[in-house]
Amino acid sequence: MPKKKSSTPFEESLAELEQLVSQLEQGDITLEESLKSFERGVYLTRTCRQALQEAEQKVQILLEKNGSQSLEPFTDE
C-alpha cells in the first residue's frame, strides 16, 4: 500500500517560503510575528531539502537500474 504524505507539496512549500522571506525583508511586521515567520521558514526549508534529497535518491536509483553507474553534471546550456 502506498505511503500517504501529509505534508504540503514541494512547490507550495517553496512558494510559502518565498513569501515569508519577502515579508521578513520588508520589516513591516512585529518582532513576535517575525520570529513565528522565521520558525515556519526553518520548517519549510527542512521540508524542501528533504523532498529534494528524496528526489535525488530516486533519480540515482533509476539511473542504476538502467545500467548507468555515473552521473554527469548538469549544464544549463
N, C-alpha and C positions, 0 to 999 in steps of 0.2 A: 504494500500500500504506500503511495507517495507521501512524503513528509510535507505537511502543510506549514507554510511560513506565516507567522502572524505579523511580521514586520512590514513596513511600507516598501514599495519597490525602490530600487536604486535611484531612478530618475526623480521620483518625488522627494526622496531624502536629500538629494543633491540640490534640487530647486529650493527646498526649505532652508538648507544650509546657506545657500547664496543669499536668500532673503534676510536671514539672521545677520550675516556679515554686513550686508548693506545697512541694516538698522543700527548695528553697533558702530559702524563707521560714521554715520550721521551724528551720533551723540545726542539725539533728541529724547532719549529715554532715561528713566531714573537708574540709579546705581543698582537697586534691587532688581529691576527689570533686566538690566544689563547682565547681572550675574545669572539670572534664570536663562537668558538667551545664550550666554556663554556655556552654561551647563548643557543645554539642549544641543548646542553646536558640537560640543565634545562627543556627546552620544551619537549624533548623526555622522560625525567624522569616523567614528569607530565602526558604525554600521556600514558606511560606504566602503571603507577599507576592507572589511570582512567580505563584502559582496565582490569586490574586485579580486581579492585573493582566491575566492571560490571559483570565479570565472577563469582566472589564470590556471588553476589546477585542472579544471575541466578541459581547457584547451590543450594543456600538456598531455593529459590522458588520451584525448582524441588523436593527437599527433603521434603518440607512442603506439596506439592501436593501428595506425596507418603505416607503420614502419619507419616513420621519420624520427630519428633519435635526436636531431639537433634543431634548435630554434634559431631563426635568423632575426636580426634586429629589424625593427620596423622603421621604414624611412617614409617620410611624408612628402613624396615627390609625385 
